[in-house]
Amino acid sequence: MRRWARIATAGVSVLAGVLVAAVPHWLDAVGEADDGHPSTLATALGIALIAAGVLTAFVAGGYYLVIGILVVLFAVAFWGDVADDTYYGGVAGITLVLIGLLSLLGRRGARGTPAARGASAGAGASPGARSEAPSRPGEGPVDGAPRS
């Protein structure tokens, strides 16, 4: 994954974590929440998503942790075991789509593995050919000896 895609993935996951962890608590505090209090499980997953996003900014392997947390959050919201399940599922689903697009764009135009690059570089010249040899008979320097 390219550096800009990894940093963008980290930013998207931190933003999603803040949306999951903070917005329901803020809505509950101002009295706009629907039924019940914000889910503790979803809040914990939101905080874990923030931490995984920060990790992704430094280590590309954190990307898989972000995906795993989002899948768990989406599954919990899908089965409706938490209050505001539509909100949590929406945030998780949109974030998964954004991260998938970043992943596709971040890998686009890659030149392949180092072994493939080395093989294609070595395939340019054939090892046994003389570079000064004429390409067609009769062309090239005359060696001075008559043909018989």
C-alpha positions as CSV (number, residue, x, y, z in Angstrom):
1,M,0.0,0.0,0.0
2,R,1.4,3.4,-0.9
3,R,2.1,5.9,1.8
4,W,-0.6,8.4,0.9
5,A,-3.2,5.6,0.8
6,R,-2.1,4.3,4.2
7,I,-2.4,7.8,5.7
8,A,-5.8,8.4,4.1
9,T,-7.0,5.0,5.4
10,A,-5.8,6.0,8.9
11,G,-7.6,9.3,8.6
12,V,-10.8,7.7,7.5
13,S,-10.7,5.1,10.2
14,V,-10.0,7.7,12.9
15,L,-12.9,9.8,11.7
16,A,-15.2,6.8,11.7
17,G,-14.0,5.9,15.2
18,V,-14.8,9.4,16.4
19,L,-18.2,9.2,14.8
20,V,-18.9,5.8,16.4
21,A,-17.5,6.7,19.9
22,A,-18.4,10.3,20.4
23,V,-21.5,11.3,18.4
24,P,-24.0,9.0,20.1
25,H,-22.8,10.2,23.5
26,W,-23.0,13.8,22.4
27,L,-26.6,13.2,21.1
28,D,-27.5,11.6,24.5
29,A,-26.0,14.6,26.4
30,V,-28.0,17.2,24.5
31,G,-31.2,15.1,24.8
32,E,-31.6,14.2,21.1
33,A,-31.0,10.5,21.5
34,D,-33.8,8.0,20.7
35,D,-34.3,5.1,23.1
36,G,-31.8,4.1,25.7
37,H,-28.2,5.1,26.1
38,P,-25.4,4.7,23.6
39,S,-23.9,1.2,23.4
40,T,-20.9,0.5,25.4
41,L,-19.8,-2.2,23.0
42,A,-20.0,0.2,20.0
43,T,-18.1,2.9,22.0
44,A,-15.4,0.4,22.8
45,L,-15.2,-0.6,19.1
46,G,-15.1,3.1,18.2
47,I,-12.1,3.7,20.5
48,A,-10.4,0.6,19.2
49,L,-11.0,1.9,15.6
50,I,-9.3,5.2,16.5
51,A,-6.3,3.3,18.0
52,A,-6.1,1.0,14.9
53,G,-6.3,4.1,12.6
54,V,-3.4,5.7,14.4
55,L,-1.5,2.4,14.2
56,T,-2.2,2.3,10.4
57,A,-0.6,5.7,10.0
58,F,2.7,4.1,11.0
59,V,2.4,0.4,10.2
60,A,0.7,-0.8,7.0
61,G,-0.4,-4.0,8.8
62,G,-2.8,-1.9,11.0
63,Y,-5.0,-1.8,7.9
64,Y,-6.2,-5.4,8.6
65,L,-7.0,-4.5,12.2
66,V,-9.1,-1.6,11.0
67,I,-11.0,-3.9,8.6
68,G,-11.6,-6.5,11.3
69,I,-13.0,-3.9,13.8
70,L,-15.3,-2.5,11.1
71,V,-16.6,-5.9,10.2
72,V,-17.3,-6.7,13.8
73,L,-19.1,-3.3,14.2
74,F,-21.1,-3.9,11.1
75,A,-22.1,-7.4,12.2
76,V,-23.1,-6.2,15.7
77,A,-25.2,-3.5,14.1
78,F,-26.6,-5.8,11.5
79,W,-28.0,-8.2,14.1
80,G,-29.5,-5.3,16.0
81,D,-28.0,-6.1,19.4
82,V,-27.2,-2.4,20.1
83,A,-29.2,0.8,20.3
84,D,-28.8,3.0,17.2
85,D,-27.9,0.0,15.1
86,T,-28.8,1.8,11.9
87,Y,-26.3,4.6,12.7
88,Y,-23.5,2.2,13.6
89,G,-24.1,0.0,10.6
90,G,-24.2,3.0,8.3
91,V,-20.9,4.4,9.6
92,A,-19.3,1.0,9.4
93,G,-20.6,0.2,5.9
94,I,-19.6,3.6,4.4
95,T,-16.2,3.4,6.0
96,L,-15.6,-0.1,4.6
97,V,-16.5,1.1,1.2
98,L,-14.2,4.1,1.5
99,I,-11.3,2.0,2.7
100,G,-11.9,-0.5,-0.1
101,L,-11.7,2.3,-2.6
102,L,-8.5,3.7,-1.0
103,S,-7.1,0.2,-1.2
104,L,-7.8,-0.1,-4.9
105,L,-6.4,3.3,-5.7
106,G,-3.4,2.8,-3.4
107,R,-2.4,-0.4,-5.3
108,R,-3.1,0.9,-8.8
109,G,-0.2,1.2,-11.1
110,A,2.1,-0.9,-8.9
111,R,5.0,-2.4,-10.8
112,G,4.7,-5.8,-9.2
113,T,7.0,-7.8,-6.9
114,P,10.7,-7.2,-6.8
115,A,11.3,-10.7,-8.4
116,A,9.1,-9.8,-11.3
117,R,10.8,-6.5,-11.9
118,G,14.2,-8.3,-11.8
119,A,13.0,-10.9,-14.3
120,S,11.7,-8.3,-16.8
121,A,14.9,-6.2,-16.5
122,G,17.1,-9.2,-17.3
123,A,14.9,-10.3,-20.2
124,G,15.9,-7.2,-22.2
125,A,19.1,-8.6,-23.7
126,S,19.7,-12.2,-24.8
127,P,22.9,-13.5,-23.2
128,G,24.5,-15.2,-26.2
129,A,23.9,-12.6,-28.9
130,R,26.7,-10.5,-30.3
131,S,25.6,-6.9,-30.5
132,E,27.9,-6.1,-33.4
133,A,26.6,-8.9,-35.6
134,P,24.6,-7.9,-38.7
135,S,20.9,-8.4,-38.5
136,R,20.6,-9.8,-42.1
137,P,23.1,-11.7,-44.2
138,G,25.0,-9.4,-46.6
139,E,24.7,-6.4,-44.3
140,G,27.4,-5.2,-42.1
141,P,31.2,-4.9,-42.4
142,V,33.0,-6.8,-45.1
143,D,35.7,-9.0,-43.8
144,G,37.7,-8.9,-47.0
145,A,37.8,-12.6,-47.6
146,P,36.2,-13.7,-50.9
147,R,33.2,-16.0,-50.7
148,S,33.4,-19.3,-52.4
